[in-house]
Amino acid sequence: MLLQENYTQVNIAKKLEVDPGTVSREIKRGSTLNGYFANIAQERHLSLRERCRRRRKLNYSRRQKYLCDKLELGWSPEQISGRLKLEESDLYICKETIYRFIYEDPWARDEVLSQYLRYGRKKRKKQTGRSVHQVKIPNRVSIHERPEIVSQRREYGHGESDSVIYKNKMAVNTLNELKTGIVRFTKLGRKTADNTAWAMIRRIQELNLKTCTVDNGSEHVRHQDITRETQAAVYFADPYSSWQRGSNENTNMLLRGYLPKRADITDLTQEELDDIAEELNNRPRKRLGYRTPNEVYHLLKLQKGEKVAVAIRI
């Protein structure tokens, strides 16, 4: 023991090739009333090391209950984090903390909380867009002729639409408004041009849209009839460019969270589909400052002095 051999702290530091301050702190920290003893200091170090654990923020029951309740509603970790900042700032945690809790915490793994994530995957996966098959559509108007204000999302009244295919050739028409993020889903018997036009006309009239952007699927060949009935201009994205309708692609993925790709929707009612849309419309969105589409939609209605619209079930 160098101290017992009357080495100075500076000499001890030189011999151990450490900073003198390190030696000084260790002696102060590990000394007893009778002086510094290496074996006692080592035991103290090991004892402190055992208790040296990063405190899990989600062990707090109130925060954990909020997290579990919202996960069961289908909210993403990012939506939960953002909404906590808006509603319960004292409970705020970042989305990465939530992800780590879901995937690493023993209790969360036992409860399989990952099943409530959008795809229920054990690991996050990089998203890729799907291909779009080009077909001949008469008098189609390109997205490049669409007013710039649409992509800026500063004005209410511009939507995007698509058809999501399911088992037995059944489909669901999806439509979302860009500024508010509000969504509408309509069950189609088949993905035909007539059924799609019928669904889009009613939803565009319901939300009072000025424009609607679609892909190049054959179900949109009656776009001129839609414009004639609703006065809303229909624009077509470029082939193989689903990113030009990114908001609607995201809406389709949200729907897949409730109705997976191979689901049989034969017995699914329009009322059940409306309930799914309403649940999504009550989820907070990051780009809306973690407000919900319904909250923003109703606020816009009130600012215009209009009565708040209720979702129409068709």
N, C-alpha and C positions, 0 to 999 in steps of 0.2 A: 504494500500500500504506500504510494508515493507521499501522501500527506503525513503518514506516520514516520517517514524517513526525512521529514522536514523540508520537502521540496516546496518551493513557492508555486503559486498558481500559474505564474508565467512559465516557469520551468516545466511544470506538468503539461501545460498546453503545448509547449514545444516538443516534448517527448511523445505526446499523443497525436501531434500534428493537427490540432484544432485551435480555434480562436480562444484566447484567454477568457472572454466573456462566457463562452460555453462552459468552461470549467467552473467559473464563479457561480453561474446560475445552478449548476448541478449540485455544488456544495451547499448552497443556500436551501435548495429544494429538498435535498436528501438528508440534511443534518438532523440529528436528535439533540436533546438537551446535553447529552454526553459526547457529542461530536458526530463526525461523519463516519458511517460504517457501510462498506460496499454491499454486504449481504442484505442489510436492512433497506438500503436505498433501492436495491434490485427488486426486493419483494414489494415495496411501495410502487415502483414503476409498473410491475406486472399487474398489481391490483388496479391501478388507475387505467391501465391499458384495457382491462376487461370491461370497464365501464365507459370507455371512450368509443361510443357509437353515435353515428349521426341520427338525431331524433327524426323519426318519420312523421312528416306533417300530417299524413292521413290517418294517424292513430287517434286523432282527435275525433270523438264520436259524432259531433254535430256536422263537421266537414265531411266525414265519411258517409254519413246518412244522406247528405245532399248529393254527393257524388253518385251513390248507388241508385237513388231515386231518379236522377236525371239520365243515368246510363240506361235504366229500364225503359225510359221514354224515347230512347234512341238518340239522345244528344251525344255529339262527339266530345272528346276531351277538350278540344279547342273551344267549343261552344260553352261547355261547362265552366272553363276557366274564365272566359270573357264575361259570362253572365255573373259569375261570382264577383268579379271586379266592379260590375255595375250595381249589383244588389247587396252583396255581403263582402265589402272590402276587407273586413277583418278576417275573413275565411279564405282570401284569395290564394291560389296556388297556380303555377304555370302548367300548361298542358303536358310538358315533358314529365313533370312530377306525377301527373295522373297516369300517363302511359307506364311509367316505371312501377307505380303501385299496382296497376292491373296485371303487368307481366312478371313482376318480381316478388311481390308480397305473398307469403304463403297462404294467408287467409283469402286473398283475392284470387289466387290460383285454384284453391279448393272450391271457391264459389263460382269459378269459371266466368269471371266478369268480362273476359274477352269476347264472350258470345254476344254481348250487347253492343260491341263495336259494329260499324257499318257492315263489314263482311265477315265478322267473327273469326278472322284469321289470327294465328298465333304470332305472326310477324307482319309488320307493315310492308306493303308491297308498292313499288313504283307503279303509278297509273299510266296506262297508254290508251290512246283513243282507238275507236273502232273504224274499220274501213267503210266507205260510202260508195255504193255502186252507181255509176252514172247511167241515167236513162234519158231519153229524149222527151222533154217537156215543152210543149208549144208556148211561145211568148213569155218564157221565164224571164224575170228581171233579176239581174245579178246583185249580190250584196254590195258590190262596189258602187252601185247607184243609190244605195241607201243613205239617207241624211246622216252626217257625222254625229249629230246630237244623240242618235240611237246608241252608239257604242260608248258615249260618255256617261250614259245613265243619269243624266241630270233632269230628264223630263219623264213624267209618268206617261204610260200609254204605248210602250213598245215591248213586244213579246217574242218568244221563240217557241217552236213546237216540233214534235217528233212523235213517232210511234214505236212503242216497245213491244217486241214480239214474245209470245209465250207458247206453251205447249198446245197442241191441237190447232195451230194456226190462229189462235186468238191473239188479241193485241189490246194495248191501252194507249190512248192518245194523251201525251203530256204537253202542257202549255204553262209557261212561266212568264211573268212580267219582270222586266229587267231592273227597274228602279227599286221596287219594293221586294222583289224576290218571291212574291206570292205565286202559288202553283195551283193548277187545276188538273185533275185526271178524269178521263172519260173512257169507260169500257167500250171496246168495239167488238162486234161479233167476229169480224174478219178485218184485216188491214186492207180495205178497199178504198178506192178514191171517193166513192159515195159516202161511206161511213166516216172517213176522215174529214171530208168537207162538212158533213152534218155536225160533227163534234167541234170542229174549229169555229164554225159560224156561231154556234151557241156560246162557246167560251169567250170568243172575241167580243161578242155583244155584251156578255155578262161583265167583263172587265173593262169594256169601253176602250179597246186598243186602237191605235192609229196605224201600227205596222206589225207584221209578224214575219220572222225569219225561219225558214225551214231548210231541210236538206234536199237532195235530188232524188228521193224515193218516188216510185211510181204512184204512191198514194196521194201525191200532191199535184197531180195533173189538172185538178179542178180548181186551181188557185184563182183563176179569173172569176169563177162563180163566188168564191169566198169574198173577193174584193167587191164584187157587185152587190152582195148581200150586206156586207158590213162597212163598206167604204174604207176598209183597212188595206193598205198596200202589202203585198206578199213578196218577200225577197228570198232569193236562193243563195245559199252558201256555195263556195267552190267545191267541186268533187274532191273527195279524200281530204277535206279540211274541216273536220269536226271541231277543231279548236275555235273556228269562227262562230260557233254556237256553243261556246264553253259552258255558259250558264245552264243551258238546256241539257247538255250532256251530264252535268252534275246532278240536275234534277232527275234524270233517268237512273243514275246510280243510287240516288236516295230511294227511289221507288223500288229498285232491286233489293234494297235492304229489307223491305217488307215482303216483296214478291220476287223470290229468286228466279234466275233465268229459266229453270226447268219446271217452274211451278205450274200447276193446273188451275186456271182461273175460271173454269167453266161455271162453278157455283158461286163465284164472287159477285156480290151485288154492287150496284152503283153507290148505294149508301155506304157500304164498307169502304169503297174506294174514296169516297168523299171524306170519310173519317181519317184515312191515311193522309190525304192532302191537308186536312185541318190540323193534324198533329205536326206535320212538317211546317205549316204556316205559323205554328206557335213555338218553333225552335228559334233560339237567338242566332243571329248571323254576324260574323266578324265584320264584314264590310258595312253593316248597318249599325255599327257601334254596339253590337251584341243586343240590339233590339230585335224583335221578331217581325217577320213580314206583315203579319196582321196588325201589329202596333203601328208600323210605318204607313200601311195602307189606310187604316182608319184615321190616322193623323192627317194624311193628305186630303181625305174626304172632308174632315172637319174644317180644314183650312179653306176649302172651296165652298164651305157652307152647305154641303150636301149631306143627306142622310147616309149613315154608314150602311153599306151593302152587306147582306147576309149571303153566304155561299148558297148558290142555287143547285139543288139536287135534280139531275135530269136522268 
